[in-house]
Amino acid sequence: MSFLDRLNTYRAEEEGLRWEGTFEQYIEIVREHPSVAKTAHARIYDMIANAGIETDADGHHHYSFFESEMYGLSSTLERLVEEYFHAAARRLDVRKRILLLMGPVSGGKSTIVTMLKRGMEQYSKTPEGALYAIKGCPMHEEPLHLIPLELRSDFEREFGIRIEGNLCPSCRMRLDDVYGGHIEQVPVERVVMSEDKRIGIGTFSPSDPKSQDIADLTGSIDFSTITEFGSESDPRAYRFDGELNKANRGIMEFQEMLKCDEKFLWHLLSLTQEGNFKAGRFALISADEMIVAHTNEAEYRSFVANKKNEALQSRMIVMPVPYNLRVDDEVKIYDKLVHQSDLKDVHIAPHALRTAAIFSILTRLKESKKQGVDLLKKLYLYNGQTVEGMKEADLKELQTEYADEGMSGLDPRYIINRISTALIRRDTQCINALDVLRAIKDGLDQHASISAEDRERLLNFVAVARKEYDEMAKTEVQKAFVYSFEESAKTLLDNYLDNVEAYCNWQKLKDPLTGEELDPDERLMRSIEEQIGISENAKRTFREEILIRISTYARRGKKFNYHSHERLREAIERKLFADLKDVVKITTSSKTPDETHLKKINEVTARLIDEHGYCPSCANELLRYTGSLLNR
């Protein structure tokens, strides 16, 4: 389909969303589809739920709506949806609270709000999210507001829908003057939320307190019409175009709310608690909208310290939004940001972003008081990796040790800025982990807010990340040297398991060629177990643990393989690499490789390119670097 054809299709789809009718016809729509009359909070929750909710083995919920853009904030998003949106959708008291997202810069607060706003725009185009309003209403209000208060209990009994709110001054005047109180004749139309068109989505950003006008929030008198209509209290002489008016039925984002002048915040007190606000010389105006704001921790502490803010503070739900603390998710963040830039065609070598992620996560973690747990072990645990001697209960204990963990450290913007610097600096179409670490290290000297003490600490994290990369680089090359690494690992694993089973059951093994009965190969088993520090005294416990794991897999109908036990997998890999180390060292470090070595290097380079995501440039650099590491 050409672009022009797609444009015509799009226009037709937009036209298909149009609907106009009377209130009488709208009542029939409500009878068939009661969800069209849901509250703003219920609409937002349904939008999130309709995108899909997955429940993991631990019973935690994951929301597809957010996970296409947000990484590493699963627990935060679960709390946000369950404690605020879900509860508010059920008309619990939290819907009468302002949602305040609090967290460090570049932590994802603005992204969450933007996703909600864009999501509402798209959701209102779907049959499930269809939204109807009184035609011509400046606030696009719910048509059911036309029903008199005295009849609403009868309506609720018949339709099962509770009506909240009253007609805006403009619609009340039109109902009386144009339609003579015949609500069934009032025109109704379907509306699609749009921030650009100011329908159901508003954004308020405070400017200079001296020049900021409250009309930006609540609308204002149109003085050019006073002579025509004769009174400032005539709705026709008032522009209902403030952000609170236009965000009715949807979302109002209050940017930098805590920096705002107090007079702007007073209007939020009534709106949050009673669902209405004061504007001009009118009675209270009803509004059904979610107000969301975001701030950093320092601003919030300052706001709380001011006793004048107690009333507004009590009307807030504060939702902490910390930095991501998972390396795998941090890599996804960097990858997304790089691909959004014009440098997406520059090749980034494998492990470059991961190395940067290790550094940035280390800066966000707090030292544990738990004995034997350093920051690197903590990083592994948070990333879902197995750490010797640590269990699930230890992970949960670490996660609850500090309530503010993740609220400080280096933000993703700093790291992506340094990656950008590395991308621009190199006169090549490829950068590797060392280029990125070098750019990060250089950037610390230019970072004005970093003290000498903090700089020393951060440089130490650069060194730790470098060591982690060194291990990744050696592993990558050693794997590439084994033609069929997985097959070799599987063979070694099967051999080990046969011997372990015989050892634990006090049995002998039968030689497949001679049929001779042999004792379990203690030398083979120990050569593998020693790779991960299993002592002589601990070997039986470790071997029995392996057999128990095999039995558990068998009961569940699953096959135990090379990846089924993290520590055993590591031991098998290290054993293979130890046997291969001399070959790798000689081949990669030879300055004048002979024909055999050159052939091997070409084979390994081709494997790194075809199977591991390297380009010719970074593959050759990796081999040279690994050779120097192995010769130290």
C-alpha positions as CSV (number, residue, x, y, z in Angstrom):
1,M,0.0,0.0,0.0
2,S,1.4,3.4,-1.0
3,F,1.6,6.3,1.4
4,L,-1.3,8.1,-0.3
5,D,-3.4,5.0,-0.1
6,R,-2.6,4.7,3.6
7,L,-3.5,8.4,4.0
8,N,-6.9,7.8,2.4
9,T,-7.5,4.7,4.6
10,Y,-6.6,6.8,7.7
11,R,-9.0,9.5,6.7
12,A,-11.8,6.9,6.2
13,E,-11.0,5.4,9.6
14,E,-11.2,8.9,11.3
15,E,-14.5,9.6,9.5
16,G,-15.8,6.2,10.7
17,L,-15.4,7.4,14.3
18,R,-17.9,10.2,13.9
19,W,-21.4,9.8,15.4
20,E,-24.1,12.3,16.1
21,G,-27.5,11.8,17.6
22,T,-29.8,12.9,20.3
23,F,-29.8,12.3,24.1
24,E,-32.6,9.8,23.5
25,Q,-30.4,7.8,21.1
26,Y,-27.5,8.1,23.5
27,I,-29.6,6.5,26.3
28,E,-30.0,3.4,24.1
29,I,-26.2,3.3,23.6
30,V,-25.8,3.4,27.4
31,R,-28.3,0.6,27.8
32,E,-26.3,-1.6,25.4
33,H,-22.9,-0.5,26.5
34,P,-22.9,0.9,30.1
35,S,-19.1,1.3,30.0
36,V,-19.4,4.4,27.8
37,A,-20.5,6.3,31.0
38,K,-17.5,5.3,33.1
39,T,-15.5,7.8,35.1
40,A,-12.1,9.2,33.9
41,H,-10.2,7.0,36.4
42,A,-12.1,3.9,35.3
43,R,-11.4,4.7,31.6
44,I,-7.7,5.0,32.3
45,Y,-7.6,1.7,34.2
46,D,-9.6,-0.1,31.5
47,M,-7.2,1.3,28.9
48,I,-4.3,-0.3,30.8
49,A,-6.1,-3.6,31.5
50,N,-7.3,-4.0,27.9
51,A,-3.7,-3.9,26.7
52,G,-3.0,-7.1,28.7
53,I,-2.0,-8.1,32.2
54,E,0.3,-11.0,32.8
55,T,0.9,-12.6,36.2
56,D,4.3,-14.2,37.0
57,A,5.0,-17.2,39.2
58,D,5.3,-14.9,42.3
59,G,1.9,-13.4,41.6
60,H,3.2,-10.0,40.5
61,H,1.3,-8.3,37.7
62,H,3.0,-7.0,34.5
63,Y,1.2,-4.5,32.3
64,S,1.8,-4.7,28.5
65,F,0.6,-1.1,28.2
66,F,3.8,0.1,29.8
67,E,6.3,-2.6,29.1
68,S,6.8,-1.6,25.4
69,E,8.4,1.6,26.6
70,M,9.2,1.3,30.3
71,Y,12.0,-1.0,31.5
72,G,12.9,-2.1,35.0
73,L,10.0,-0.4,36.8
74,S,7.7,-3.4,37.1
75,S,7.2,-3.2,40.8
76,T,6.6,0.6,40.6
77,L,4.1,0.2,37.8
78,E,2.3,-2.6,39.6
79,R,1.9,-0.4,42.7
80,L,0.8,2.6,40.6
81,V,-1.9,0.6,38.7
82,E,-3.2,-1.5,41.7
83,E,-3.0,1.1,44.5
84,Y,-4.1,4.1,42.4
85,F,-5.8,3.4,39.1
86,H,-7.5,0.2,40.0
87,A,-8.7,1.6,43.4
88,A,-9.8,4.9,41.8
89,A,-11.7,3.0,39.0
90,R,-13.8,1.3,41.8
91,R,-14.7,4.8,43.1
92,L,-12.6,4.4,46.2
93,D,-11.4,7.5,47.9
94,V,-8.0,7.6,46.2
95,R,-9.7,9.0,43.1
96,K,-10.1,12.2,45.0
97,R,-6.3,12.5,45.2
98,I,-3.8,14.1,43.0
99,L,-1.3,11.6,41.7
100,L,2.2,12.9,42.4
101,L,5.0,10.9,40.7
102,M,8.2,11.6,42.7
103,G,11.7,10.5,41.7
104,P,15.1,11.4,40.4
105,V,15.6,13.1,37.0
106,S,15.3,11.0,33.9
107,G,13.7,8.2,36.0
108,G,10.6,7.8,33.7
109,K,8.1,10.1,35.4
110,S,7.4,12.1,32.3
111,T,7.4,9.0,30.1
112,I,4.6,7.4,32.3
113,V,2.5,10.6,31.9
114,T,3.1,10.8,28.2
115,M,2.2,7.2,27.7
116,L,-1.1,7.7,29.6
117,K,-2.0,10.7,27.5
118,R,-1.1,9.1,24.2
119,G,-2.8,5.9,25.3
120,M,-6.1,7.7,26.1
121,E,-6.0,9.3,22.6
122,Q,-5.8,5.9,21.0
123,Y,-8.1,4.2,23.4
124,S,-10.9,6.7,22.8
125,K,-10.8,5.6,19.1
126,T,-11.7,2.0,20.0
127,P,-15.2,0.5,20.6
128,E,-14.2,-0.2,24.3
129,G,-13.0,3.4,24.9
130,A,-15.8,5.2,23.0
131,L,-16.5,8.6,24.6
132,Y,-19.7,10.7,24.1
133,A,-20.3,14.3,25.0
134,I,-23.0,17.0,24.7
135,K,-22.4,18.6,21.3
136,G,-21.1,22.1,21.6
137,C,-20.1,21.8,25.3
138,P,-16.8,23.5,25.9
139,M,-16.0,20.9,28.5
140,H,-17.1,17.9,26.4
141,E,-19.2,16.8,29.4
142,E,-21.0,13.5,30.1
143,P,-24.5,13.7,28.5
144,L,-26.0,12.0,31.6
145,H,-25.5,15.2,33.4
146,L,-28.7,16.4,31.6
147,I,-30.8,14.1,33.9
148,P,-32.3,16.1,36.8
149,L,-31.0,15.3,40.3
150,E,-34.5,14.1,41.3
151,L,-34.6,11.4,38.6
152,R,-31.0,10.1,39.0
153,S,-31.9,7.5,41.6
154,D,-34.5,6.0,39.2
155,F,-32.0,6.0,36.4
156,E,-29.4,4.2,38.6
157,R,-32.0,1.5,39.5
158,E,-32.8,0.9,35.9
159,F,-29.4,1.2,34.3
160,G,-27.0,0.4,37.2
161,I,-25.1,3.6,36.5
162,R,-24.3,6.3,39.1
163,I,-24.3,9.8,37.8
164,E,-21.9,12.3,39.4
165,G,-21.6,16.0,38.5
166,N,-23.8,18.7,37.1
167,L,-24.2,20.6,33.8
168,C,-21.7,23.3,33.1
169,P,-23.2,26.9,33.0
170,S,-23.0,26.9,29.2
171,C,-25.0,23.7,28.7
172,R,-27.5,24.6,31.4
173,M,-28.3,27.8,29.6
174,R,-28.6,26.1,26.2
175,L,-30.9,23.4,27.7
176,D,-33.3,26.1,29.0
177,D,-33.1,28.6,26.2
178,V,-32.7,26.4,23.1
179,Y,-34.4,23.1,24.0
180,G,-36.9,24.3,26.6
181,G,-35.8,21.7,29.1
182,H,-36.4,18.8,26.7
183,I,-33.2,16.9,27.5
184,E,-34.1,14.1,25.0
185,Q,-33.6,16.5,22.1
186,V,-30.2,17.7,23.2
187,P,-27.6,16.7,20.5
188,V,-24.8,14.3,21.5
189,E,-21.7,13.4,19.6
190,R,-18.8,11.0,19.9
191,V,-15.5,12.7,20.7
192,V,-11.9,11.5,20.4
193,M,-9.5,12.7,23.0
194,S,-6.7,14.8,21.7
195,E,-4.1,16.9,23.5
196,D,-3.5,18.9,20.3
197,K,-7.2,19.7,20.0
198,R,-7.6,20.1,23.8
199,I,-10.2,17.4,24.2
200,G,-10.0,15.4,27.4
201,I,-6.3,16.0,27.8
202,G,-4.7,19.1,29.3
203,T,-1.2,20.2,30.3
204,F,-0.5,23.1,32.6
205,S,3.0,24.4,33.0
206,P,3.6,27.4,35.4
207,S,5.5,30.3,34.1
208,D,6.5,33.6,35.8
209,P,4.3,33.9,39.0
210,K,4.0,37.6,38.3
211,S,2.5,37.2,34.8
212,Q,0.8,33.8,35.2
213,D,-3.0,34.1,35.1
214,I,-5.4,31.8,36.9
215,A,-7.4,31.9,33.7
216,D,-4.9,29.4,32.3
217,L,-6.5,26.9,34.7
218,T,-10.2,27.9,34.9
219,G,-11.0,30.0,31.8
220,S,-11.8,33.7,31.7
221,I,-14.3,36.4,30.8
222,D,-14.4,37.4,27.1
223,F,-14.7,41.2,27.6
224,S,-15.4,41.7,23.9
225,T,-18.8,40.1,24.4
226,I,-19.9,42.0,27.6
227,T,-21.7,44.7,25.6
228,E,-23.5,42.0,23.6
229,F,-24.6,39.8,26.5
230,G,-24.7,42.5,29.2
231,S,-23.3,40.5,32.2
232,E,-20.1,38.8,33.3
233,S,-22.2,36.0,34.8
234,D,-23.6,35.1,31.3
235,P,-22.0,31.9,30.2
236,R,-21.8,33.1,26.7
237,A,-19.5,35.9,27.9
238,Y,-17.1,33.4,29.4
239,R,-14.4,31.3,27.7
240,F,-14.3,27.8,29.3
241,D,-10.9,27.2,27.9
242,G,-8.7,26.7,31.0
243,E,-6.8,23.4,31.3
244,L,-9.2,22.2,34.0
245,N,-12.1,22.8,31.6
246,K,-10.5,21.1,28.6
247,A,-9.1,18.1,30.5
248,N,-12.6,17.2,31.7
249,R,-13.3,13.4,31.1
250,G,-9.6,12.6,30.9
251,I,-6.1,13.6,32.2
252,M,-4.7,16.9,33.3
253,E,-0.9,17.0,33.7
254,F,0.3,19.6,36.1
255,Q,4.0,20.2,35.3
256,E,6.3,21.5,38.1
257,M,3.2,21.7,40.4
258,L,5.2,22.1,43.5
259,K,7.0,25.2,42.1
260,C,3.6,26.8,41.4
261,D,2.2,29.9,43.1
262,E,-0.2,29.0,46.0
263,K,-3.2,30.6,44.4
264,F,-3.1,28.1,41.5
265,L,-3.1,25.2,43.9
266,W,-6.2,26.4,45.9
267,H,-8.5,25.4,43.0
268,L,-7.2,21.8,43.2
269,L,-8.5,21.4,46.8
270,S,-12.1,21.5,45.8
271,L,-11.6,19.7,42.5
272,T,-9.9,16.7,44.1
273,Q,-12.2,16.3,47.1
274,E,-15.6,17.4,45.6
275,G,-15.1,17.0,41.9
276,N,-15.7,20.7,41.1
277,F,-13.9,24.0,41.0
278,K,-14.8,27.7,41.0
279,A,-14.6,29.9,37.9
280,G,-15.9,33.4,37.2
281,R,-19.3,34.3,38.6
282,F,-20.8,30.9,38.3
283,A,-21.7,28.1,40.7
284,L,-19.2,25.4,41.2
285,I,-18.3,23.7,37.9
286,S,-18.1,19.9,37.9
287,A,-15.1,18.1,36.4
288,D,-14.2,14.5,36.1
289,E,-10.5,14.2,35.5
290,M,-7.3,12.7,36.8
291,I,-4.7,15.2,37.9
292,V,-1.1,14.0,37.7
293,A,2.0,15.9,38.6
294,H,5.7,14.9,38.9
295,T,8.5,16.2,40.9
296,N,11.9,15.3,42.4
297,E,12.6,14.4,46.0
298,A,14.2,17.7,47.0
299,E,11.3,19.7,45.8
300,Y,8.8,17.4,47.6
301,R,10.7,17.6,50.9
302,S,10.7,21.4,50.6
303,F,6.9,21.4,49.8
304,V,6.2,19.1,52.8
305,A,8.2,21.3,55.1
306,N,5.9,24.3,54.4
307,K,2.9,24.1,56.8
308,K,0.8,26.1,54.4
309,N,0.7,23.1,52.1
310,E,-0.8,20.6,54.5
311,A,-4.3,20.8,53.0
312,L,-3.0,20.0,49.5
313,Q,-0.5,17.4,50.8
314,S,-3.3,15.4,52.4
315,R,-5.0,15.3,48.9
316,M,-2.0,13.7,47.2
317,I,-1.0,10.1,46.5
318,V,2.8,10.2,46.3
319,M,4.1,7.4,44.1
320,P,8.0,7.0,44.2
321,V,9.5,6.3,40.8
322,P,13.1,5.2,41.4
323,Y,15.7,4.4,38.8
324,N,15.8,1.0,37.2
325,L,18.1,-1.4,39.2
326,R,18.3,-4.3,36.7
327,V,21.2,-4.5,34.2
328,D,19.2,-6.3,31.5
329,D,16.5,-3.6,31.6
330,E,19.1,-0.8,31.6
331,V,20.5,-2.2,28.4
332,K,17.0,-2.0,26.8
333,I,16.8,1.7,27.9
334,Y,20.1,2.6,26.2
335,D,19.3,0.5,23.1
336,K,15.9,2.3,22.7
337,L,17.5,5.8,23.1
338,V,20.3,5.0,20.6
339,H,17.8,3.8,18.0
340,Q,15.8,6.9,18.4
341,S,18.8,9.0,17.4
342,D,20.4,9.6,13.9
343,L,23.3,7.4,15.0
344,K,21.3,4.2,14.9
345,D,23.4,3.0,12.0
346,V,26.6,3.1,14.0
347,H,27.5,-0.4,15.1
348,I,27.8,-0.9,18.9
349,A,29.7,-4.0,19.8
350,P,28.1,-6.7,22.0
351,H,28.5,-6.0,25.7
352,A,29.2,-2.3,25.2
353,L,25.8,-1.2,26.5
354,R,25.8,-3.9,29.1
355,T,29.1,-2.7,30.5
356,A,27.7,0.9,30.7
357,A,24.6,-0.5,32.4
358,I,26.7,-2.3,35.0
359,F,28.5,1.0,35.8
360,S,25.2,3.0,36.1
361,I,23.4,0.4,38.2
362,L,26.4,0.3,40.6
363,T,26.1,4.0,41.2
364,R,22.4,3.6,42.2
365,L,22.8,0.7,44.7
366,K,23.4,1.2,48.4
367,E,25.9,-0.8,50.4
368,S,24.1,-3.7,52.1
369,K,24.5,-4.3,55.9
370,K,24.2,-8.0,55.2
371,Q,27.5,-9.8,55.7
372,G,29.2,-11.2,52.5
373,V,27.1,-9.1,50.1
374,D,29.0,-6.5,48.1
375,L,27.5,-4.2,45.5
376,L,28.4,-6.6,42.6
377,K,26.6,-9.5,44.2
378,K,23.7,-7.3,44.9
379,L,23.7,-6.3,41.2
380,Y,23.6,-9.9,40.1
381,L,20.8,-10.8,42.5
382,Y,18.7,-7.8,41.4
383,N,19.3,-8.9,37.8
384,G,17.8,-12.3,38.5
385,Q,21.2,-14.1,38.4
386,T,22.2,-16.9,40.8
387,V,24.8,-16.0,43.5
388,E,26.4,-18.7,45.5
389,G,25.0,-18.9,49.0
390,M,22.1,-16.5,48.3
391,K,18.5,-17.5,48.2
392,E,15.2,-15.9,47.2
393,A,14.6,-14.8,50.8
394,D,18.0,-13.0,50.8
395,L,16.9,-11.0,47.7
396,K,13.7,-9.9,49.3
397,E,15.6,-8.9,52.4
398,L,18.0,-6.8,50.3
399,Q,15.1,-5.2,48.4
400,T,13.4,-4.0,51.6
401,E,16.7,-2.9,53.3
402,Y,16.5,0.6,51.9
403,A,13.2,2.3,51.1
404,D,15.0,5.0,48.9
405,E,17.3,2.7,47.0
406,G,17.3,3.8,43.3
407,M,16.4,7.4,44.2
408,S,20.0,8.5,43.6
409,G,22.9,7.7,41.3
410,L,23.7,8.6,37.7
411,D,20.7,8.9,35.4
412,P,20.3,7.3,32.0
413,R,20.6,10.6,30.3
414,Y,24.2,11.0,31.5
415,I,25.1,7.6,30.3
416,I,23.5,8.0,26.9
417,N,25.2,11.4,26.5
418,R,28.5,9.7,27.1
419,I,27.6,6.9,24.7
420,S,26.7,9.6,22.2
421,T,30.1,11.2,22.7
422,A,31.8,7.9,22.1
423,L,29.8,7.4,18.9
424,I,30.7,10.9,17.6
425,R,34.4,10.8,18.6
426,R,35.4,7.6,16.9
427,D,36.4,7.9,13.2
428,T,34.7,4.5,12.6
429,Q,31.3,2.9,12.2
430,C,31.8,0.9,15.4
431,I,32.4,1.4,19.1
432,N,33.1,-1.1,21.8
433,A,32.8,-1.3,25.6
434,L,36.2,0.2,26.2
435,D,35.2,3.3,24.1
436,V,32.1,3.7,26.2
437,L,33.9,3.3,29.5
438,R,36.6,5.8,28.4
439,A,33.9,8.3,27.5
440,I,32.1,7.8,30.8
441,K,35.4,8.3,32.7
442,D,36.3,11.5,30.8
443,G,32.8,12.8,31.5
444,L,33.2,12.6,35.2
445,D,35.8,15.3,35.0
446,Q,33.3,17.6,33.2
447,H,30.4,16.9,35.6
448,A,30.1,20.0,37.6
449,S,27.9,18.5,40.4
450,I,30.2,15.6,41.2
451,S,32.5,16.2,44.3
452,A,36.0,14.9,44.5
453,E,34.9,12.1,46.9
454,D,32.0,11.1,44.6
455,R,34.3,11.1,41.6
456,E,36.7,8.7,43.3
457,R,33.8,6.4,44.1
458,L,32.5,6.5,40.5
459,L,36.0,5.9,39.1
460,N,36.1,2.7,41.2
461,F,32.8,1.6,39.6
462,V,34.3,2.2,36.2
463,A,37.1,-0.2,37.2
464,V,34.6,-2.8,38.4
465,A,32.7,-2.5,35.1
466,R,35.9,-2.9,33.2
467,K,36.7,-6.1,35.1
468,E,33.3,-7.4,34.3
469,Y,33.8,-6.7,30.7
470,D,37.2,-8.4,30.7
471,E,35.4,-11.6,31.9
472,M,32.7,-11.2,29.2
473,A,35.3,-10.7,26.5
474,K,37.3,-13.8,27.5
475,T,34.1,-15.9,27.6
476,E,33.0,-14.6,24.2
477,V,36.3,-15.5,22.5
478,Q,36.6,-18.8,24.2
479,K,33.1,-19.8,23.2
480,A,33.9,-18.7,19.6
481,F,37.0,-21.0,19.6
482,V,34.9,-24.0,20.4
483,Y,33.3,-24.9,17.1
484,S,30.2,-26.3,18.8
485,F,30.3,-24.9,22.3
486,E,26.8,-26.1,23.2
487,E,27.5,-29.6,22.0
488,S,30.8,-29.8,23.9
489,A,29.1,-28.5,27.1
490,K,26.2,-31.0,26.7
491,T,28.7,-33.9,26.4
492,L,30.7,-32.8,29.4
493,L,27.5,-32.3,31.4
494,D,26.1,-35.8,30.5
495,N,29.4,-37.3,31.5
496,Y,29.4,-35.4,34.8
497,L,25.8,-36.3,35.6
498,D,26.4,-40.1,34.9
499,N,29.3,-40.0,37.4
500,V,27.4,-38.0,40.0
501,E,24.4,-40.4,39.9
502,A,26.7,-43.4,40.3
503,Y,28.6,-41.7,43.2
504,C,25.4,-40.7,45.1
505,N,23.8,-44.1,44.7
506,W,27.0,-46.0,45.6
507,Q,27.0,-47.7,42.1
508,K,29.5,-48.4,39.4
509,L,29.6,-47.2,35.8
510,K,29.8,-49.6,32.8
511,D,32.4,-48.8,30.2
512,P,30.4,-48.5,26.9
513,L,33.2,-50.2,24.9
514,T,34.5,-53.0,27.1
515,G,31.5,-53.5,29.4
516,E,33.9,-53.3,32.4
517,E,32.5,-51.9,35.6
518,L,34.3,-48.8,36.8
519,D,34.2,-46.5,39.9
520,P,32.8,-43.0,39.4
521,D,35.5,-40.7,37.9
522,E,36.3,-38.6,40.9
523,R,39.0,-36.7,39.0
524,L,36.6,-35.6,36.3
525,M,33.9,-34.5,38.9
526,R,36.4,-32.5,41.0
527,S,38.0,-30.9,37.9
528,I,34.5,-29.4,37.2
529,E,33.4,-28.6,40.8
530,E,36.7,-26.9,41.6
531,Q,36.0,-24.3,38.9
532,I,33.3,-22.7,41.1
533,G,35.0,-23.3,44.5
534,I,33.2,-26.4,45.7
535,S,35.4,-27.8,48.5
536,E,36.1,-31.4,49.2
537,N,33.8,-31.3,52.2
538,A,31.0,-29.7,50.2
539,K,31.1,-32.0,47.1
540,R,28.5,-34.6,48.3
541,T,26.0,-31.8,49.2
542,F,26.5,-30.2,45.8
543,R,26.1,-33.4,43.9
544,E,23.0,-34.4,45.9
545,E,21.6,-30.9,45.1
546,I,22.1,-31.6,41.4
547,L,20.2,-34.9,41.7
548,I,17.3,-33.3,43.5
549,R,17.1,-30.7,40.8
550,I,17.0,-33.4,38.1
551,S,14.3,-35.2,40.1
552,T,12.2,-32.0,40.4
553,Y,12.5,-31.3,36.6
554,A,11.4,-34.9,35.9
555,R,8.3,-34.6,38.1
556,R,7.3,-31.5,36.2
557,G,7.9,-33.2,32.9
558,K,10.8,-30.9,32.1
559,K,14.2,-32.0,30.8
560,F,17.3,-31.1,32.8
561,N,19.9,-29.5,30.5
562,Y,23.0,-27.3,30.4
563,H,21.1,-24.2,31.5
564,S,19.0,-25.8,34.3
565,H,21.5,-25.1,37.1
566,E,23.3,-21.8,37.0
567,R,26.3,-22.8,39.1
568,L,26.8,-26.1,37.3
569,R,26.5,-24.2,33.9
570,E,29.3,-21.9,35.1
571,A,31.4,-24.8,36.2
572,I,31.0,-26.6,32.9
573,E,31.9,-23.4,31.0
574,R,35.0,-22.7,33.1
575,K,36.2,-26.3,32.7
576,L,35.9,-26.0,28.9
577,F,37.6,-22.7,28.9
578,A,40.4,-23.8,31.2
579,D,41.2,-26.7,28.7
580,L,41.1,-24.2,25.9
581,K,43.0,-21.3,27.5
582,D,46.5,-22.1,26.1
583,V,45.2,-22.5,22.6
584,V,43.4,-19.1,22.7
585,K,46.3,-17.4,24.3
586,I,48.8,-18.6,21.7
587,T,46.5,-17.9,18.7
588,T,45.3,-14.4,19.7
589,S,48.6,-13.0,20.9
590,S,50.8,-14.2,18.1
591,K,52.1,-11.1,16.2
592,T,53.1,-13.1,13.2
593,P,50.6,-16.0,13.1
594,D,51.6,-19.0,11.0
595,E,49.2,-20.4,8.4
596,T,47.4,-22.7,11.0
597,H,46.9,-19.9,13.5
598,L,45.8,-17.4,10.8
599,K,43.2,-20.0,9.6
600,K,41.9,-20.4,13.2
601,I,41.7,-16.6,13.7
602,N,39.7,-16.2,10.5
603,E,37.3,-19.0,11.6
604,V,36.8,-17.4,15.0
605,T,36.4,-14.0,13.5
606,A,33.7,-15.3,11.2
607,R,32.0,-17.0,14.1
608,L,32.0,-13.8,16.1
609,I,30.4,-12.0,13.2
610,D,27.9,-14.6,12.2
611,E,26.8,-15.9,15.6
612,H,27.7,-13.3,18.2
613,G,26.7,-9.9,16.6
614,Y,30.2,-8.5,15.9
615,C,31.3,-6.5,12.9
616,P,34.8,-7.2,11.3
617,S,36.3,-4.1,13.1
618,C,35.1,-4.9,16.7
619,A,35.7,-8.7,16.2
620,N,39.4,-8.0,15.5
621,E,39.7,-5.6,18.4
622,L,38.1,-8.1,20.7
623,L,40.6,-10.8,19.7
624,R,43.6,-8.5,20.2
625,Y,42.3,-7.3,23.6
626,T,41.5,-10.8,24.8
627,G,45.0,-11.9,23.8
628,S,46.5,-9.2,25.9
629,L,44.3,-10.2,28.8
630,L,45.3,-13.8,28.7
631,N,49.0,-12.9,28.6
632,R,48.9,-10.8,31.8
